[in-house]
Amino acid sequence: MTESEALAVAIQLIERHSNNRDAAVILNRMKKKLDKPRITIASAKAKGRSLPTKARQDLIDTLGIDPGDIKVTPGGCAGIDLYLSPAARFRFPFGVECKNVEKLNFWSSWDQAEKNAGNEGLCPLLIVKRNGSLPICCVLWNDDLIRRLAD
């Protein structure tokens, strides 16, 4: 008997033999959570890798950076998500942090981007995406950025 089936039996027993409707409601919520399909760990990791991989390819295609000059760092490694060679840093001086999630804690993600980029001497750049939407890029609005855009 699965957990979901056991909860269904418990719900029926409580509803038949008790006036305690709160317990049935709580068990019903637990059953719905168990019945909901869950993403596998492998799928979650693949989803997390897809955004930095796309960002890497976009930089290669758009800026003409040599593919060997940009590496996607493995998940679980501390630091920026795209490791750039000195030649790539000259063309693209940003420390990239990618978040491919449905719900985002923006400020903790931004703090992580600032910390990791600062450790590399780069400007922080946060790319966020969720299912069914285009990626969004966040950078600091400052004089250096405005000068770069003007060049």
Secondary structure as GFF3:
##gff-version 3
##sequence-region A 1 151
A	DSSP	alpha_helix	3	17	.	.	.	ID=ss1
A	DSSP	alpha_helix	21	35	.	.	.	ID=ss2
A	DSSP	alpha_helix	41	63	.	.	.	ID=ss3
A	DSSP	three_ten_helix	67	69	.	.	.	ID=ss4
A	DSSP	beta_strand	70	72	.	.	.	ID=ss5
A	DSSP	beta_strand	82	84	.	.	.	ID=ss6
A	DSSP	alpha_helix	86	91	.	.	.	ID=ss7
A	DSSP	beta_strand	94	100	.	.	.	ID=ss8
A	DSSP	alpha_helix	106	120	.	.	.	ID=ss9
A	DSSP	beta_strand	123	129	.	.	.	ID=ss10
A	DSSP	beta_strand	136	139	.	.	.	ID=ss11
A	DSSP	alpha_helix	143	150	.	.	.	ID=ss12
###
